[in-house]
Each structure stands twice: as structure tokens, then as C-alpha cells.
């Protein structure tokens, strides 16, 4: 069957959709936000494909798999087993890294265990067990007539007179010794050769190194047998070690017949893959347990307000209000003679040290006054504020106390393993020869593009090459796929919880290609999120490769390039929510463009476009927000200048440092200044121009609520005036209902059978859990008495079931509610329901709910707004609406900073700052800044190259700010 036939799909807002999709093609489903794209792709096609495959398994196997709900559809034919790759962060486990998620780390462990060469950590010498023949060959490889002395190192750096040893050796016929004696503990002496008669008496408390002279000879080809015998004797005497000393140059050649260091006998048991795993006690660094980070109480966080005195609260909990600790500080002040009312930062260094880390062995008389006013004096050492916090953190069983104390902690790379997560033995195993020898932690720390280059050029000898061949092939294949989906700037050691949704999705995509499956239906959710225009072609090529393997690839996407290169396009619409759920146009991209009904088609042909202003507002050099010398993560000491009161776009390829500069440096620094926030900004020298702001708001894509009880009405504060409105209705007043009666989160008005959820969960074990409407309230969440209170003929449950659009008409006469609803409409969310569970909103929708909340607040015109990719999940038409809202914020005098890849947004900005040139270590510099036109003319800017064709109108004036 060459088609996937869908008949009568009614999932969510789909309106009885009938559709025939070609198999083994790249299909893009596009349309307005909320038009039913995900309902068709994920909740119908993927859900049914997955469900049918799982149902073919045994009942026993099914209980371990998450089962999808059966979609509301009459018929689907031609389905393959389905795999979905969604936009969700991979893992919140700190042990999960890019290397472990992609399984490359498993292959690396195997490679190092099978062909790695261990080195001695102290002497950096390879540990290799050599046979006598190899030792003889090494000696004969020296120039002919080289004078050699074969030595047996019997004592290495040990104290004692060693008289018995000399007697024993003499009895065996050895008469010459090389002795090096050191002074005290240092081994500084010069090595000298002594005949047995002239041996000095060795000092008992000095350390000595003693080698027995086994043989002296000149290198010649006929010496093979003699050399072999001499080496055998030396190995027997010195427990498997021997030294060949060139007598003229004093150059030493060390040999070992055991798998050990010839100098210090350091040895390793057999190499195993688990030695290289930081998730296994055998390989993990014992200090940090393989996390690479240690938590410590940070003096900067403990002394949150160094400009205050101890009495005024420089250290929270140690001020006048806490009598016990404050009395200790007063006693310290009397003993060390300092003033308790002096600002902490002005106290002498020594005093600050004692306060934070304790008085060491110094005892101090402390006077304590009890409740009855009696004074007792006790003499003891002062523990120190930080050791006190550490002890309380260690000893407490209370989660609340732990969480409170954790606020004063910070992370730093583990000093024992330097953040590599591995124990010392594992770090000193290398592959490759000579200067190209590298440890597993080095390869893990490189950008993926460098790691790929290393393995491409890696040459191994003989048996090692044969053993490693297949493993290296797997590693190279996986690294190639990751590079091809634009993730070449990531490193294998990068923690999975720090990845963005787009990065996590592309990693999973690369893993899928690595699996090489055919005949599968892949369903992807906006894989281009967070990807620069430059890397888009590589992503599209990857998806085509997936298709060419014999798979059907279905992508929910708004990216213009992706739509144009698809084999088949489905345009959903015509509106969103209730007004969507219909297939407006389908066919090849050309057919969709030719369809007058298709909104997507109109934007593709250029009938509709997103306009950009004729005049740019010039920045005022007097009103700038400056960050000086930002050098967090991969930033290369950059100075950032943001024009105040304008719309600035921060652009650059993935991994170029945009988030570090804006979210980690700018946002945290401004939040700390304005609100005293405890989050530590990334490293920078100074920040100037903060006097222009009284508020900073970071509108990101994190969910607005993690429970099904959170919804747009509760988040935006809409629900409070709605409940107050219901409480003011005559019926409610007669019955004495207060606003709390109309909340489904507290007892009183809610249905107690389902506790206000409206549904009951029935566990079906190896079938999916079934949520059935509550028998008592029939899904309405409230009890009968509460639902009898009507406002304009509707009860509170019916109001929550309205879309934003319907509610706006319904509450048009109530300004406080209408204003909030209007902002939700302005950001293009007219289709969502007021009571819709927050967990069902996409990242883009959650971000716009937050944006609408900010818009509905009274504005001072002195706010700094930071938005991270607000166009995620938005159609061209939605972007046009969003830009109107953003420009409105700017026109009120606010400063808006947007991290964005979407060229339609970038071209409408007043100012653009482009970071690059590459991602990861190759990025972190400001490549271009200025108006979009100026950036478009910058040769080195990738953004400029793609922006230039969109700015084709004649040159324009720049308006004065």
C-alpha cells in the first residue's frame, strides 16, 4: 500500500478530517498555531501507529510500555510502526551527558578498554609488559659499540642502611652497585657506582635508591644471548624490572616484564569498560562520585550583603534577631577587638577569615545570657559560620532545612578530577601514539567536530587496528550524524539537562539515523527550533536521508525552507482552535502555493509578507546598557552595548554564546541589581546603565505549571476577578458564598468525588490508564449547589470551558477581565480554553501566556524584557501578530531583547547583535552589530548573508531616536 489513508479524524479540534498521505515521503504539516497540526500528526497518526504496534506484543510486555490513548478516528490504513521525536529536554539526571544519551560514550569505553595504553600517573610513562626478547631488541637497536650497563633496581627511594641486601647480593656474586642517597626526605643525591669494598655506610634516616650492576657490555649483534641472560637476571632480582644505562650519556632505558611502571611499579589490573564509566564506582572519581562538580558553601552567598555590618544582617540568621549566634559574635568582637557595627567588607581580612572559617585551635571565652538573665562564660574554639552551615546540612533530617541551607551553596569543578568525572587511573589510559595519544576525558571535552576529526585521522598498529576497527566505525558514524544536524559545537561531556529542547530533539534524531531502521513512520515536532538558517540545509538533508532509507517522515514545521523542500505539504486551518481542524490545502509545495484558500501559500508566494519599517530608530549613545568583559562559558571577553528603549535581536549560530550572554550574564546581573536575586551571573567585569530600568522580565519557554490544575485562567490572574464576579451574583450573596467557593482547588464548592479534577483515573495495568468523567459532577469539577449560581446565564464551569475569544465577548462589559483577555488575544491565543490544563500547552504557547500576563500589567516604560525564541511554534501569520505586540512594548519606552533565528523578526528589529563566528569554542565573539542593513553588509556574519535578500527595498533613512 503506497498511502496512509485517514478517514473521519476527530481528535481534539479536528473536524472529521479525510486525508491520503504518500508513504516513504517527507511530509510537512503546517498551519496556524492551534489549527490542529499536532492533533493530526501526534495524537492521531503517531498515537495509532504506536498503539497498534504495542498491541501486537504480549500482555506481559505491554505492562512495561506507555500506551497511547486510542484516537477518535473512523479508519486509518497503511500505517507503519511509529517513532516520535518531540521537543522535550532529555533528562534531568546530572549523570546523563551527550555521550551517554547518544551511546558514543559506551563505544569509547569499549575502545579504551580494548586498545588503550595505561600510563603511570606520576611519571607519564606507558605501562607495557615487555618480554625479554623485546628488551634485547630495544638494546640492540642502539648504535653499535654503545657502552651499556644492565642494572637491577632493587631498592627505590627507601630509608635504611640496607646492609643485609648488600651481603645477600655479594653472596650471589654481584660486586658493583649504583647508589643514590638523598638528604632527609628529598632524593637529591647523585648516583655513584661503588665496588663492594669501597661501599660507604648508608645513613639510616636518608632515603636511598640502589641498583645492582648485572653486566657491562658494548652493543654488538653477537651479544644477543648475553643480553638475554643479563636481562633475565636483572628481572629476577628486581621483581620484573630492569634498566639499560648508556654509560657515556647517562641515558636510561626502563623495562618491565610486568604490566607496571618501571620506576615506581605502579600497575593496573586488566582494563575493563567499567573503569571508564563515571556512573560506576570502579571508574568514578571518589571525591565527586562521578558528577564532576562538588557543592560547597560559597562565602559570597553566605555573606549576601557585605556592605552591611554583622549587627545589621550581613549574614542572614547571625544578626541581632538571633540571640544565640549574635552573642557569639559579640564575644568574638571583644576578643579580637573589632566593631560589630562595621560593614563586613571593611573588617580586616584576618577577622573575616575567623568569622567564616573558625578560630582554628584558638580558644575564646564566650559569654551567654540565658532566659533568666544569668550570664555563663564558656571557653571553646569558634566553629566558623561556614563549618556551622556544613555541619547543620550534614546532620539535619529535615528537607526544608536542607533546601534553605542549599541556597548558600554553589558548584565548582571537582579539584580531584578537574571536572572530568573519572578517577585518576582511568584518566591516564590513552589511545593513539606519541603526540596524538589522548585520554577519554580529553576527547569528551572537545567539540564534536574536533572529536570526529581525531577519529578520522587515528591510526593504530597491527592487532590493535583490527580490534578497534568496528568500534571506531560506530563512533565515527554517530559523530558524523550529530555534526550533520548542526550540533558540532556540543561536547560529549556536556550535561544533558543543559540542552535546549531543539538540541535534545536533534540528538535523538541523530540516534535514530544511527539505528538505520527502514519502514518506520517518524513524527517530528519542529526540528528546526534553535537552529540558525546556515545549519538548516544540513538538517533537511538529514531528514531526506531518513526518508531515503525507506521511512515516512512527517514533520510539524513552520520553517519556509523546510516547507519548500517537502515532497508533500498539508496546510491546516483556516483559523485556530474552534476555527481550525480542517485541511485547507494539500499537495506538493507548488500546489499549496497555487491554492488561494491557503494562508501558508499566500506567504510562500509573497502575496502576504511581514513588513519591516521604512525608518529605523537610531540608538541614543547616552542611553546604553553596557556589559564589560563578559567571559562566561565560551564568551571571549566581549563588551556588549544594548540601546535602551529599542528592540534588539541577538543572533548567531547554535552554541555561539547567545544564551550565556543574555540569559546567564545580562538577566542575572540586572535581576541581582534590582531584586537582590541569589542566582550568580556568568563571569563579567562590570555592568553599566542599570539606572534606566526598574524591572526585568525573562519570558522563557518553561511550562506555566507542572500540574493539571494550573491553567491559563489561574496563571494570568483572570480567575480571581471571575470568581469575585460570581460571588457578587445575588444567588451567591443570598447563600453567603465567597470567591473561594468558586475555586476547584479548595474544599467547599468543588466536587469532592474527584476533588475538582473533573475526571477519575482508572488504572488498567497493561492497558493505558483510563480517565473517565466523574460520575457525580460529570466532568464539571464543581458540586451541584455551586453550579446553580449563574452569571449572564452561565455557571463557572461553562465559563472555564470557553475559549479566550468567546470569553472576551462574554466579559466585554467587565474591564478588569476584558483587558487580560485582550492581551491573550493579541498574542494569538484566542483559541485556548480558559480552564485548559497547563500541561497540554506547548512551549511556545506557555511563553505567550507569560507574555500576555506581562502585557496586562500596568507599565512604567522602564522595563527590560528578555525573550528567548518567541517565534517557536508560530506560523508566519502568528509571527506578524506577535511582532505587533512586541513593537507595542517598545513604543511604550521599554527595552526588548530577543534571542532569535527567525529572519522575519530580525529584519523588523531596530538593532541586531550577531555572535559567532561558529558554535562552542569557535564562537563567543561579537561579529557584527548595527541596524539589520548594516549587519547584512558584514561579510563575516552568517546572519547577514541570509538577511540581505530580505532587505531588498531601496536604501532608507535612519530616523533620529
Order of alpha helices (4+ residues) and beta strands (2+ residues): beta-beta-beta-alpha-alpha-alpha-beta-beta-alpha-alpha-beta-alpha-beta-alpha-beta-beta-beta-alpha-beta-beta-beta-alpha-alpha-alpha-beta-beta-alpha-alpha-beta-alpha-beta-beta-alpha-alpha-alpha-alpha-beta-alpha-beta-alpha-beta-beta-alpha-alpha-beta-beta-beta-beta-alpha-beta-beta-alpha-alpha-alpha-beta-beta-alpha-alpha-alpha-alpha-alpha-beta-alpha-beta-alpha-beta-beta-alpha-alpha-beta
